[in-house]
Each structure stands twice: as structure tokens, then as C-alpha cells.
Amino acid sequence: MTGKSWKTTEIIKVLEFINENFSLWCKHRINACTKVAKVHNLDRDAKSIYSMVNKLLQAIKTPKRRKACKTLKRRKISSLVKEINKKTEVLDEGLDDKCKGKKKITSDNKQKITTNSNTNMTTNANQKSASQAATTSASQIATTFANQVPNTSASQVPTTSTSQITSVIEGVYKEKVKQIDTRRDEDIQNITQYTTDIVNSLLLKGILK
């Protein structure tokens, strides 16, 4: 059946059906070819019909192939093929625009994700830096205080009240904390704990009595 020559009337029936049922042709071309054969009782299989239509559509696109195609010399056939080809081009342009729109949305989403990721990384880096600053400043409290206490033995240090020592430590503590840009409660608690640790250490060493 596939090697049988096409009659002009058969070709016109097929092209008219496709033109009138273009949405079906676009959705599934083989199914459209099967249906046109059934509707017009054509002694053709779907692949044969599709091959014939596809060759005509390819030939209509270039002047050289169009002139070489004898079938397209018939005005009715040429007109139908041109109309189907035009609809196909419009459809393809619409699909291209739709794909471009999807690509733009995807690109925008990727840019948004990248921006959010960079923001999160910056925030995390700032938090890490603040945490490190908190720990460093807290450890510096003891060093600063040690520099303010005379380097003498415990027996040589005059009796000092706990409130006086605590006042000095808290003064250093407040000064250092002002330099720390952190909102983490854990860091603040750690710094506060240093005050208690220093006082206890001084008591154990006999500096505080």
C-alpha cells in the first residue's frame, strides 16, 4: 500500500482534513493520519499518509524543492499545504515564546536562589565572626584585669573586697561587650560567665579575701 501512487483527490482529502482538524494533527500526527484514512475510507496506512504530508510540507518551505515537486504544481494542493505550513509556523513561534518564558522564569528562580544563598552565607559568616569576637573579647577580660593587678605574691596583696574586684572586672566586661556585634544569647552568657570564673579564680589564688 505504501508504494501505491497518490491520486490528487486523495491528497486533497487528506490535506483538507488536516487543515480542518489542525489541533488533532498537532497533538498526535499518526493518530490524525489514522483517522483521516478511516473517515475518507482511504486504502492507506497512517505512516504512508504522514510521509506524503511531511514531504509536501518540507518541499513548500524552499523555492527549489517547491518547483521540483510536481504535486505542489496543483493550485488546490499548494494552497492547502501553504495554509497548514503557516499554521505550523505560528504554532512553533508560540512554543518558542513559551519556552523562552519558562527559561526566563527558571533563570530568575536560579538568580533568586543564588542571591538568597549568598545572603545566607554572608549572614552565617557574620554570625561566625561575631561569635569568634565574643569568645576572644571574653578571654581578653582576664588578661586585661591581670594587667591591672600588681604582680605580687598573695601575701603582699592588701585585703580587697569582693565588690571592688567585681567592679573592676565588670567595668572591663562592659567595655569589651560594647565592641561585640552579636545577638547570640550563648555568646552573651559565655562572656557573663567569665566574670564569675575570674572572681572564683582570684579567690582560689588568695588574691581575693
C-alpha positions in Angstrom: 0.0 0.0 0.0 2.9 2.4 0.8 4.3 2.1 -2.8 1.0 3.0 -4.5 0.9 6.4 -6.2 -1.3 9.1 -4.7 -4.3 10.4 -6.5 -4.9 14.1 -6.5 -8.3 13.6 -4.9 -6.8 11.5 -2.1 -4.2 14.2 -1.3 -6.8 16.9 -1.2 -9.0 14.9 1.2 -6.0 14.3 3.5 -4.9 18.0 3.4 -8.4 19.3 3.9 -8.9 17.0 6.9 -5.6 18.1 8.5 -6.3 21.7 7.9 -9.8 21.4 9.4 -8.5 19.3 12.3 -5.2 21.0 12.9 -5.3 20.6 16.6 -5.6 16.9 16.2 -2.7 16.9 13.8 -0.5 18.9 16.2 -1.4 16.7 19.2 -0.6 13.4 17.5 0.1 13.2 13.8 0.0 9.5 13.4 -3.4 9.3 15.1 -4.6 12.1 12.8 -3.5 10.1 9.8 -5.2 7.0 11.1 -8.4 9.0 11.5 -8.3 10.6 8.1 -7.9 7.2 6.4 -10.9 5.9 8.3 -13.1 9.0 7.7 -12.4 9.0 3.9 -12.1 5.2 3.6 -8.6 5.5 2.1 -6.7 2.4 1.3 -3.6 3.8 3.1 -1.9 3.2 6.4 -1.1 6.1 8.8 2.7 6.0 8.1 2.1 6.4 4.3 -0.2 9.3 4.8 2.2 11.0 7.2 5.1 10.5 4.9 3.2 12.1 2.0 2.1 15.1 4.0 5.5 15.6 5.6 7.2 15.6 2.2 4.8 18.3 0.9 5.4 20.4 4.0 9.2 20.2 3.6 9.0 20.9 -0.1 6.8 24.1 0.3 9.5 25.7 2.6 12.1 26.2 -0.2 11.6 27.5 -3.7 13.9 24.9 -5.3 12.2 21.9 -3.7 8.8 23.5 -4.3 9.4 23.8 -8.1 10.7 20.3 -8.2 7.6 18.9 -6.6 5.0 18.1 -9.2 2.3 17.6 -6.7 2.6 21.2 -5.5 2.0 22.5 -9.0 -1.7 21.8 -8.5 -3.1 25.1 -7.1 -5.5 23.5 -4.7 -2.9 21.2 -3.1 -0.3 24.0 -3.0 -2.8 26.3 -1.2 -3.7 23.7 1.4 -0.1 22.9 2.1 0.8 26.5 2.5 -2.0 27.0 4.9 -1.0 24.0 7.0 2.6 25.2 7.0 1.6 28.7 8.0 -0.4 27.3 11.0 2.6 25.2 11.9 5.0 28.2 11.9 2.6 30.2 14.1 2.4 27.3 16.5 6.2 26.9 16.6 6.6 30.6 17.3 4.2 30.3 20.2 6.0 27.3 21.6 9.3 29.2 21.2 7.9 32.2 23.2 6.5 29.8 25.8 9.9 28.1 26.1 11.6 31.4 26.4 9.2 32.4 29.1 9.9 29.2 31.0 13.7 29.7 30.6 13.4 33.3 31.9 11.4 32.1 34.9 13.9 29.4 35.5 16.8 31.9 35.2 15.1 34.3 37.6 14.5 31.5 40.1 18.1 30.4 39.9 19.2 34.1 40.4 16.9 34.3 43.4 18.2 31.1 44.8 21.8 32.3 44.3 21.1 35.7 45.9 19.4 34.0 48.9 22.3 31.6 49.1 24.8 34.4 49.1 22.8 36.3 51.7 22.6 33.3 53.9 26.4 32.7 53.5 27.1 36.3 54.4 24.7 36.2 57.4 26.4 32.9 58.6 29.8 34.4 58.1 28.8 37.5 60.2 27.4 35.3 62.9 30.5 33.2 63.0 32.7 36.4 63.1 30.5 37.8 65.9 30.8 34.5 67.8 34.5 34.5 67.5 34.7 38.1 68.6 32.6 37.3 71.6 34.8 34.5 72.7 38.0 36.4 72.0 36.8 39.5 73.9 35.6 37.4 76.8 39.0 35.8 77.1 40.7 39.2 77.0 38.8 40.3 80.1 41.0 38.1 82.3 44.2 39.3 80.6 43.2 43.0 80.9 42.3 42.5 84.6 45.6 40.7 85.3 47.4 43.7 83.9 45.6 46.0 86.3 46.5 43.8 89.4 50.1 44.3 90.8 52.4 41.3 90.0 53.0 40.4 93.7 52.5 37.3 95.8 49.2 36.7 97.6 50.7 37.6 101.0 51.7 41.0 99.6 48.4 41.9 98.2 46.3 44.0 100.5 42.9 42.8 101.5 40.4 43.8 98.8 36.7 43.5 99.0 34.9 41.2 96.5 32.8 44.1 95.4 35.8 46.2 94.4 37.3 43.4 92.3 33.9 42.6 90.8 33.5 46.3 89.9 36.8 46.4 88.1 36.0 43.2 86.2 32.5 44.4 85.3 34.0 47.6 84.0 36.3 45.8 81.7 33.5 43.4 80.7 31.1 46.2 79.8 33.8 48.0 77.8 34.6 44.8 75.8 31.0 43.8 75.2 30.3 47.2 73.6 32.7 46.1 70.8 30.9 42.9 70.1 28.2 42.8 67.5 26.4 39.6 68.3 22.8 38.7 69.0 23.5 35.2 70.2 22.4 34.6 73.8 25.0 31.8 74.0 27.9 34.3 73.4 26.5 36.8 76.0 26.1 34.1 78.6 29.7 32.9 78.0 31.0 36.4 78.5 29.0 36.8 81.6 30.3 33.5 83.0 33.8 34.8 82.6 33.1 37.4 85.3 32.2 34.6 87.8 35.1 32.5 86.7 37.6 35.3 87.2 36.3 36.1 90.7 36.4 32.4 91.7 39.9 32.1 90.3 41.1 35.1 92.3 39.5 33.7 95.5 41.3 30.3 95.0 44.6 32.1 94.5 44.2 34.1 97.6 44.2 37.4 95.7 40.6 38.0 96.8 40.0 37.6 100.6 
